Amino acid sequence: MTVSPAKARGVILAIPGPGQEAVITASSERRVTGGILFLLAGLAALGALATNIIIPAFPRIGAELEISSPELGLLLSSFFVAFALGQLAVGPLSDRFGRKPLVLGGLAVFAAGSVVCALASTLPLLVLGRVIQALGACAASVLSRAIARDLFDGEALGRALALTMIAGAAAPGFSPLLGSILAGLFGWRMIFFIVSAFGVALALHYLGRIGETLPVGRRTPLASSAVASAYARLAADPRFLLPALAVSLIIGGLYSFFAAAPGVLMNELGLTAIQLGLSFATTVLIVFVAGFLAPRLAHRWGQRTIGIIGLFIALAGGVAMFAFAAAPAFTTFTMAIALYLFGMGLINPLGTAIALHPFGRQAGLASALLGFLQMGCAAIGASFASALPFPPSVSLAVVLTTGSALALLVFLPVALRRPQAELGNSGGVPESTGG
């Protein structure tokens, strides 16, 4: 296999031999094009889209299938558990066989699971469809980060992840509003047909515009003992574990918000399903702003510095929500969650870039373990938000404040670490420290 640099685009294109396909490898100069952004954002947002879009339809689903509110919670918890566990298999498989078969296979499984949900007539069938959905969506989520790591390095990786988060926030942000409209016009089953069609469209875009991003020479052997050992080493490496755990705790709070928001906004504050969807949609603007600022601020002051600032802001949001939780009002609730989301918008892309940067040769495996931690924290946070013997607003405040404080504690050693420690086996450069 020969290598031809395409300097005008900042790309290294591996020219294949007979029977092989072209593979684009990483470059810190490569720009995030609209096609790449659509793919990464779509893959990253698929799980949140599949979850958020059905939340406003829960009352209709419960009434038609005669499902109680606690039983409807299985549609979230079953998804989170399958999503978390499935990622542990997807990561090493993609490092061994490449991204392409896992992307296309995952999207096909997701589309099939969505159809099962659309046709379900009982709770067990609906839960089964959700599990199938999750197994497909988890592949998409893992590979969005792995593909970003394949294509980008250094500051470019942080910028790509930030832009992906900005674009990807539109799907989970606007999906509750879309779900409310679809359920009102066509019934809740149409929601699942729509997300199935989105999965198919994403697969066609990937097949026609992106393709494989992991060269054969960078693929790693696959053996169960070796995979388990690799996971163990990765989990024990503070360069990965500390920033990954900090990001996961904050993301867990985000999913806790998704789970608790209907109880707070509809039951406590009296919003309608459409108003709930509009409220979710406004959160997109906050994430847009934070995601736009994150790489620019990191270029000036460093990823670790801006990451720790983001965690302080998220903690301030949790404390503010706690302060007003006894007598919630729409204005105070919105201000508190806006603070939390802004802080999340800073730490999420930067913490992810810090965690993945030293592990370029294990991008799939590292992304999988990161996703497992995120969904594990999401499942725990959502469970606590539902199980605590308090009103939904108080329970959510407890989860957000506790999670933010823990995230801040585990990220402090990362913030205090010398920049040279960011270097790993990726062959990249350390992050900018600014000043």
Residue, then its C-alpha position, 0 to 999 in steps of 0.5 A: m500500500t502506498v501513501s499519497p499526501a493530499k496537502a491542499r486538504g490536509v489529508i493523508l489518503a492511503i491508496p489501496g492495492p487490489g481488493q482493498e478500499a481507500v482509507i483516510t487517516a488522521s491529520s491535525e490539519r484536516r478540516v471538518t466538512g459538512g459531510i463529516l459533521f453530519l455523519l459524526a453528529g448523526l451517529a453521536a445523537l442517535g441514542a439521545l434522539a431515540t430516547n428524547i423523541i418518545i418522552p412526550a408520547f409516554p402518556r399515549i403509549g401508556a394509555e393505548l397499551e395499558i402500561s403504568s408510569p413505573e412500567l414506562g420507565l423500563l423503556l428508558s432503563s432497558f435502553f440504557v443498560a443495553f446501550a452501556l453493555g453493547q458498547l464494550a463489544v463494539g469498540p474492540l470489534s471496530d478496532r479489529f475489523g474496521r469502522k465500516p461493518l460496525v457502522l452499517g451493521g449498527l444502523a441496520v440493527f437500530a432501524a430494525g429495532s425501531v420497526v419492532c417498537a412501532l409494531a409492538s402491541t405489548l410491553p415486552l415487545l416494546v422493551l425488546g424493540r428498545v433493547i434492539q434499538a440500543l444495541g444498534a445505537c450504541a455502535a453509532s455512538v462509539l464509532s462517532r468518537a472513534i471515527a473522529r479520533d481516526l480523522f483528527d488529532g490534537e486541537a483539531l480533535g477537540r474542535a471536531l468533537a465540539l462541532t459535533m456536539i453543537a450539531g448533535a445537540a439539535a437532535p436531542g434538543f428538538s426531538p421532544l417537540l418533534g415527538s409531540i407533533l408526530a404523536g399528535l398528528f399520526g400517533w406514537r407509532m409514527i415516531f419509531f418509523i421516523v427514527s428508523a428512516f433516519g438510521v437508514a439515511l445515515a447509513l446511506h450517507y456514510l456509505g456514499r460519502i465517508g467510508e472506512t477510516l481505520p487503515v488495515g495497518r492500524r487494526t488490532p488483534l481480537a481475542s477475549s483475553a487480550v480485550a479484557s486485559a486491554y480494558a483493564r489497563l485502560a480503566a487503570d490508566p488515569r490519563f483516560l479514567l479521570p477525564a472520562l469519569a468526569v465527563s460521564l458523571i456530567i452526561g449522567g446528569l444530562y440524562s437524569f434531566f431528560a428523565a425527570a424533566p417531564g415530572v418537573l415541567m408537566n406535573e409540577l409546573g403544568l406545562t403541556a407536551i408541546q410546551l415541554g418540547l419547546s422547553f427542550a428545544t431552547t436548551v439547544l441554544i445553550v449547548f450551541v453557545a458552549g460548544f462554539l466557545a469551547p475550542r476557542l477558549a481551549h486554544r487560548w487557555g488550554q483544554r484542562t483549564i476550560g474543562i475545570i471551569g465548565l465543571f464549576i459552572a455545572l456545579a453552580g447550576g446544580v446548587a442553584m437548582f437545589a436552592f430553589a427546588a423546594a418551591p420550583a418556578f419555571t424561571t428559576f428551573t430554567m436558569a439553573i438547568a441553563l447553567y448546568l448545560f453550559g458547563m456540560g457544553l464546555i467539559n464534554p468535548l474537551g474532556t472527551a478529547i483529553a481522554l481519547h488523545p493518548f489512545g489513537r491506536q485503541a480509539g474504538l476500545a477507548s471510545a467504547l469504555l467511555g460510552f459504557l461509563q456514560m451510559g452507566c452514569a446515565a442509568i444510575g442518575a436516572s434511577f436515583a432521580s426516579a427512586l429518591p423519595f422527594p418531588p422530581s425537582v428536588s431529586l433532580a437537584v440532588v443528582l445534578t449537584t452530587g454528580s457535578a461535585l464528584a466530576l469536579l473532584v476526579f478532574l482536579p488531578v487532570a487540571l493539575r497535571r503537566p501538559q507533557a503528561e497528555l502525550g501518549n501513543s497517538g503520536g500527536v502533540p500535547e494540548s495548547t496551554g495558552g498564554 
